[in-house]
Structures are given as C-alpha cells and as structure tokens.
C-alpha cells in the first residue's frame, strides 16, 4: 500500500478507537463532565496529562523549530519541561486539595469575589483560544499532506471529531481517550526516530545517536553535530550549536522565553484542571511525576529528531536539479508548505542563509512529518507519524475545549449569569459552548497566527502573565486581596496581549531593536508575570486584608494532609 492508503487505515482505526472510548465513557453529570468523577488513577492521569501536554506544538512543530534554530531552540525543551517542576511543587497538590471544578472557581473563593472568578474565566477563554489555534493548524497540516485535501477541509474534519468525543464523554471520555492517544503518539514518534538514528549513526537509541558519529557517506566518522555546523557554515547559516551570536536569539530573549514557558506551563488552565480528576492531593503529586516521565520520553528524543531532519533536508535538496528532486518534495510542494524559487535560472535548488540567493522555502511545521519520507522509511512508518501528529493535536484540543466550555457554563453561567441553573441545564450549556468553541478554533486553524509552536508560545506567555501570580500568591500569601489579584491579572494579560498584538499585527516590519529590553513577543509573558506580581502585591498592601475565613482557607489548603 502507498502512504495515503496506510494513512487512511491508521486514521480510521485510531479515530474509531477514540470515538468508541467516548461512547463507552459517556457522562450524564456535571462532576463526570468537568472532573471525571474524581476517580482517575495517578498513572492514567499522568499519561493523559502527557497527551494533553504534548500537543501539535510538541509533536509537529517543536523539533522543526529546533532543527532551524539549533541550540537556542532548546528554550522549548527547558521551558516546557521545567514548568512541570513548578506545577508539582507549587500548585497541583494544593489545588486538588481545595477541590471544586475549575481554576477560576478557586480564584473566586480565594479572593472572595465573583469578579475575580469572572476575570479568571475570561482569561481562561482567551488563553485557551490562543492555544487551540495551534492545535487546529497542526490538524490541517497533517490532513493537507497525507490525505491530500486542503487545509480547510482537514481542519473541519478535525473539528467534527474532537467535538464528538469531547461533548459525549466530557473529562472522563477525554481522559481515557488521551491515554490511548498518548500510546499512539509516542509510538509514532519513537519508531521513525529509532529507525533514522540507526540509519544515520548505526546507534538505535536516538538520544545517544544524537551525539554519535555518522556511519556512512561523505561525512562518515564525523560527529553528527560537527557535520551540521560544517553544513551551516558552508551555506551561510549560523552554526547549529552556536549560541547568542548574530542570526540567533540574544541571551536576554532566551532567558525571557524560557521563563515565560516555565511559568506558563504551571498556569495553563487545561493542565491545571487535570489535577482535579484524581482522588486526593497525594495522587495529584504522583500524577505530576508520571506526567513528567511520560513527557520526557518524547522531549529527550526531539533534539535528535531535529538534527537528523536538518542533515537529511540539506543533503537531500541542496544543489539538486529541480526535475530530479525526490518524490516527497513534490508532494509537500502541492500543500504550499515547501517551495522552490529559481532565482538564478539554473534549475538547481540553492539553499542558503542569504535571503537574496536562497531559493528554498520550508515551513518549519513540516519537518517531523516529512522526516520519515526524507529518510526513505517505509510507507507505513510515514502514515504512523501522521496518525501520531493527529493524536497529539486532537488530545490537546479536546482538553482545551473542555476548559473553554466549563468557563462559559460553570464560571460565567452558573456562578454569575444564572445562579439557579440546574445540573442538567448546565451540562447542556457546557456542550453547546464546546460546539461554539470548536467553530472558533477551526477558524483560527484556517487563518493561523504563526507557526504552531510560536502560537502556542504566545498562549504560554498569556498564562504566565495572568494565572501564575494569582495562584501562587493565593496559596502562599494570606495578605493577597481581591483588589490586588484582579488588578494584577488584568495588568499582566492586557500588557502581554497588547505587546504580542502590536508586534505581530501592527508593527510587522519592526526588528529586535524595537523590542522592550530586547525581548520578543514569545518571551514577553515573563515581563507580564513580573508586572502582575508587582501590581498584585502593591494593591494588596494598599487595601483591606482578606476576611479571617479566607485566611483560614489558605492555611487549610497548605496543611500537609493527603485527603481531599
């Protein structure tokens, strides 16, 4: 069978599995819909969290970004994994011990204010919509190539699927679907990585092959990274392993982006809600540990995948006559995600770091998906990677849809607009909100804001600047007041969103010299976070202390008991 036939087979089988799980786990109560009845085992929740976490950005885009950025691309590895340490230590067990359904509900009770809850819900919706845009973009990319449909059709198909299992099973259905999706995506990521590592270096362990020597060809005996540096020098690109030099991000920007990704991880609503699904605070801690282990399997493999993809791309295309380009090139070319512009008219592909002479354009989001084809792996491996990419994108999209729907139905609806709403009515509103949310997400997938991982980085910045300070101060500082929390969240998210919007939509011709402190839009969330902390603390000290019962709540949350 060819790649397309294998892809249809894998997509049909995996999607049938996801929908079957959703039907099996259909829920009829709000507790089942929002928090899976609080009965998910720690290891299953850790695996589901891993799938929820390893979105299209991790599976499709992260290795592609690293393959082009080299050393500085590791900001995504350090930021996204380091954030789980903060999550496990500072937030997960305390939020689970508090209970309830949503993070916004905690903010409303801790800051004794419905206004704080509403602000939290609005921030949740804004952050989640930004994040989900990247997932739907990833779905469209996979479908456009492997099922040979346009991006719009691919996004629409993904919208229908995720809506079915997110609204049928709620958090219970999503959790066990994500367990299955983790198994699919990790197998799909590791099999080609192992095969390519063996083929390039003779070492079947990608993490070791990454630092090994090339087994055959003109660069045989050279270390892989030395070969990459030499190729980059020859083509006029900054060296792959170099840091903080011309053509790469500055130390300040690297630090800022890493910090924004770390604290954004700890503040993402769709990640935090997962820790409400386990039986108690102890299980929440174990869930965070298991999640970190499951995530590390992919994240330690990504740098190797990036290096293999970069070497294969350059050696396969640079200097090749366009008519003799490999079959995979023409197939990806039809999607518009890779292209050739014969500037010198010689009919050969010239890849260069000089924009004036470069004739090859490559969308970074295709590198992982195209890597098995570039390496001439069997068709079934290529199709498996497509199924893994879809699993990664759809698992995160489902979690985000649930967070958005719960923000509308539970935090805005039942707590503010319609306090007397019945559970049955609330469940119907939640499902309706999910349907509207998936339409909005689809439009953002069709009209993307940037590369998948880049768009997701914006979401992390928004989460870092809005939720993280309010949650940390709410747990560890009894003096934090409602006025301080509301002012801090608004100041942080408005500043960060305005900065991103300005440099992405209104000042596109600007350079890094125009950035505040030299910090890019992807990293500005770290400054927004500091602003949030400063405003919250200053306003809290200038206003009346919280009531005694709220301060007692803070003490109770921090008591070292494991029962919920």
Secondary structure by P-SEA (a helix, b strand, c coil): ccaaaaaaaaaaaaaaaaaaaaaaaccccccccccccccccaaaaaaaaaaaaacccccccaaaaaaaaccccaaaaaaaaaaaaaaacccaaaaaaaccccaaaaaaaaaccaaaaaaaaaaaaaaaaaaaaaaaaaaaaaaaccccccaaaaaaaaaaaaaaaaaacaaaaaaaaaaaaaaaaaaaacaaaaaaaaaacccccaaaaaaccccccccccccaaaaaaaaaaaacccccccccccccccaaaaaaaaaaaaaaaaccccccccccccccaaaaaaaaaaaaaaaaaaaaaaaaaaaaaaaaaaaaccccccccccaaaaaaaaaccccccccccccbbbbcccccccccccccccccccccccccccaaaaaaaaaaaaaaaaaaaaaaaaaaaaaaccccccccccccccaaaaaaaaaaaaaaaaaaaaaaaacccccaaaaaaaaaaaaaaccaaaaaaacccccccaaaaaaaaaaaaaaaaaaaaaaacccccccccccccccccccaaaaaaaaaaaaaaaaaaacccccaaaaaaaaaaacccccc
